[in-house]
Amino acid sequence: MGARLSPTTSADVPDVARFLATHLNQRVSADRWSRALSVPWDVAQPNHGFHLREPDGTVVGAYLAYYSEQRVGDRLERFCNLGAWCVLEGHRAQGTRLLTRLLAQEGLHFTDFSPSGNVVALNRRLKFVDLDTTTDLLANVPLPPRPGSARVSEAPEVLADALSADELALYRDHRGAPAAGHLLVSTPREHCYVVFRRDTRKHVRAFGSILHASNPELFRAEAGRVGSHLLARHGIAATLVERRVVGGPVRRARTLERARPKMFRSTSLAPEQVGYLYSELTCLAW
């Protein structure tokens, strides 16, 4: 008998989390895998993805999924973000069943923000489209305060007091997300709500990635001051900034030769309507 494929329910999460902690990424504990699947935003989750079990109950494969309802223009759209995917060697032939079952769910836009290896080519065959992830790398350096310069704060009371209604809704949805950091960049005339995550590159966990900037023009103008804050408060030595997130290149940064791929599949959305917040990127730090 082959492994049984089933939707991952809340009751299955502990077993799936232990499987991923053992076989995919041992730097992420089973408890952190479990917490990552309890998304902080309000959504009816049909499942947490799908998994494979042997007849004796042993988990031998899993594909995680993060669901959300997001406002795009004047409509609420339903998304499924594809997360971690791991199948033991002896069951690889059944591994693609996990993906096809996920994609068979109707009425969803699908995103994959961390595809690796052969997954990229497989996604393309399944009609996923590559997002333009051109990325600038900004070295973070200390910047002393000066009169009239932008201020950067991550104090919850400052954020709650300054954000617009739409920004506040995003903040409330993600303030409990384990991998999301929140900043307010402000001048006397305007502000920018920034969401970032800490990232690892070449085994060095000293990078920050910008996931959202509500005022792209102000972010680009003050990227150096954001980087200075990340260095001082979090020990983040460099900031990774995708141009699609901030509307263009960042001054005094260098462009990466090869940016990490991100992909989506939708019959109606354009690339500029796809964001990174309601996803594995805000829920799981690795």
Secondary structure as GFF3:
##gff-version 3
##sequence-region A 1 286
A	DSSP	beta_strand	4	7	.	.	.	ID=ss1
A	DSSP	alpha_helix	13	23	.	.	.	ID=ss2
A	DSSP	alpha_helix	30	36	.	.	.	ID=ss3
A	DSSP	beta_strand	49	53	.	.	.	ID=ss4
A	DSSP	beta_strand	59	72	.	.	.	ID=ss5
A	DSSP	beta_strand	75	87	.	.	.	ID=ss6
A	DSSP	three_ten_helix	89	91	.	.	.	ID=ss7
A	DSSP	alpha_helix	92	103	.	.	.	ID=ss8
A	DSSP	beta_strand	109	112	.	.	.	ID=ss9
A	DSSP	alpha_helix	118	125	.	.	.	ID=ss10
A	DSSP	beta_strand	129	130	.	.	.	ID=ss11
A	DSSP	beta_strand	135	139	.	.	.	ID=ss12
A	DSSP	beta_strand	151	153	.	.	.	ID=ss13
A	DSSP	alpha_helix	156	162	.	.	.	ID=ss14
A	DSSP	alpha_helix	165	174	.	.	.	ID=ss15
A	DSSP	beta_strand	181	186	.	.	.	ID=ss16
A	DSSP	beta_strand	191	201	.	.	.	ID=ss17
A	DSSP	beta_strand	204	213	.	.	.	ID=ss18
A	DSSP	alpha_helix	216	221	.	.	.	ID=ss19
A	DSSP	alpha_helix	223	234	.	.	.	ID=ss20
A	DSSP	beta_strand	238	242	.	.	.	ID=ss21
A	DSSP	alpha_helix	243	246	.	.	.	ID=ss22
A	DSSP	beta_strand	254	255	.	.	.	ID=ss23
A	DSSP	beta_strand	263	265	.	.	.	ID=ss24
A	DSSP	three_ten_helix	271	273	.	.	.	ID=ss25
A	DSSP	alpha_helix	280	283	.	.	.	ID=ss26
###
